[in-house]
Amino acid sequence: MTPELRLLKPVEWSSWHRTLARAFATSESEGIDLWRPVTEFDRALCAWDGPDLVGTSNSYSLRTTVPGGASVPTGGLSMVSVAPTHRRRGLLRDMLRWQLDDTRRRGEPLAALTASEPGIYGRFGYGLASHWLTVSVDTGRVRVAVPPEAAGLRLRLVDPTEALAECEAVYARALPTRPGRLERSEEWARIQLHDPPGERAGGTELQCVLAERDGRTVGYARYSVQGHWVHSNAEGRVRVRELEADDAATGAALWQHLAGIDLTSEVTADKRPPDDPVAHLVSDVRRARLRLRDSLFVRPVELGPALAARTYQLPLDTVLQVTDDFCPWNTGRWRLSGDSAGAVCERTEDAAELSLSVVELGAAYLGGTSLRSLADAGRVQELRAGALDPVSVAFGAARAPFLPHGF
């Protein structure tokens, strides 16, 4: 039998979550009450084989910051699973077909996801658009520099839940400053405080420090501390969950605070921007081990509106020959004209200057992956000599794209 795809009903939530948890080898009860408030039942899909629930997928109504600071409607694909008994039957493809068609019907020009298995989603048009920086600082041997402007700051330990509104105000002010950031509703904000004992790895419950200037909150850090002793020597670890700041001095002061917590010798963070200033704050970068891993995958759903929604670092007027096998309405030649003030992208019959697929456009969309590097990998073809480099620079962004958290 071919599994039946249909929308999730609220009364089926527990079964749906249980199926998903089984696929990801997590506790069936973990997060069951946390994720329901953000679940949109008219976007959540389930696959039934008779009485058996054998597939899940979901899409969230998100808004993503793009180069130029605009916030673009985005279908955030998530919660995708297929039962091991139903693999290799095209079920994943059918669910993604439904989700992308639904995203298009809603007028959302972008789709995005974070991948449990990155090799899956390229064939559906998703390109790797941003990375997370993993940081591990040996605080026993490294100093953190702080600019003089930090002198007027006050740091204060607070209850994370009680300080939620203050922290979210800082987060909201940072939204337009970097591509890849997501707007957060109150429900999404509360998910950031999720702190089950089973995920603490022996550490403390979630802690929060506020940075204040003249009585106003200008930054915060959420973290936990893992105690560890070796031959009576304290070698604890500070695990950073989130750090946001209005300005450079505040960010540096928060990093210095984390690096100076008593009875610890290491600070780690696994979801930081690729260009996080911590690499320039530490006195010895070799003792601040830095490693990149994949983060946000982006897919233009409606190519014209997506490319017109962002701005460009240099003036450009180019024609792109685009292929998109999974969403063929994007295939064809597109004239993209724009600059730092705005852009227009429309179909054209003019000769193309570059040839690429929607995967490469998704990868370059937020400015974190250069078209030149993709061309060097053989994934973008220059059809007119000299056309590639100016377009590649124009697609860049002043700051690397950053997704602060998963979804």
URBEL-V12400 format. One line per field, one symbol per residue. ss: DSSP state (A for helix, B for strand, O for the rest). psi: psi as a letter, one per 20 degrees, with the letter a starting at -180 (. if undefined). burial: # if it has 24 or more other ideal C-beta (glycine too) atoms within 12 Angstrom, else .. Layout:
ss: ???
psi: ???
burial: ???
This chain:
ss: OOOBBBBOOAAAAAAAAAAAAAAOOOOOOOOAAAAAOOOOOOOOBBBBBOOBBBBBBBBBBBBBBOOOOOBBBBBBBBBBBBOAAAOOOOAAAAAAAAAAAAAAAOOOOBBBBOOOOAAAAAAAOOBBOOBBBBBBBBOOOOOBOOOAAAAAOBBBBBOOOOOAAAAAAAAAAAAAAOOOOBOOOAAAAAAOOOOOAAAOOOOOOOBBBBBBBOOBBBBBBBBBBBOOBBOOBBOBBBBBBBBBBOOAAAAAAAAAAAAOOOOBBBBBBBBBOOOOOAAAABOOAAABBBBBBBOOBBBBOOAAAAAAOOOOOOOBBBBBBBBOOOOAAAOBBBBBBBBOOBBBBBBOOOOOOBBBBAAAAAAAOOOOOOAAAAAAOOOOBBOOOOAAAAAAAAOOOOOOOOOOOOO
psi: qpqpprqpqhijgggghggghghjlrphiojhigighipoijipqqppncipojqqqqpqnrppprpiiqoppponprkpqpqhikqkjjggggghggghhggghikoiqqqrqphnhigihijjpqoirqppppopniijpqpqpqhiihjqpppprphghjgggghhgghhigiipqiqpqprhghhhhijpmqhijikjarrprppqpqpkjppjrrpprrpoqppoljpplrppopgqpqqhrggggghgggghijpqkqjqpqpjmqqhkpihhihqiohhjmpppqrqeppqppgogghghiirrqhqpqnrppopqnhhmiiipapppoprbiharpoqqrjqpqhqprrhghhghigjjipqhghhhhjjippohppihgghhgghirqhqqqpohrr.
burial: ..#.#.##...##..#####.##.......#...#..###..######....###############################..#....##############.#.########....###.################..#.#.#...#..#.##.#.#..##.###.######.########..#########.......##.########...##########.........########################.#..################.##....##.#.#.####################..#########.##..#.#######....###......#####################.##...####....######.####.#########
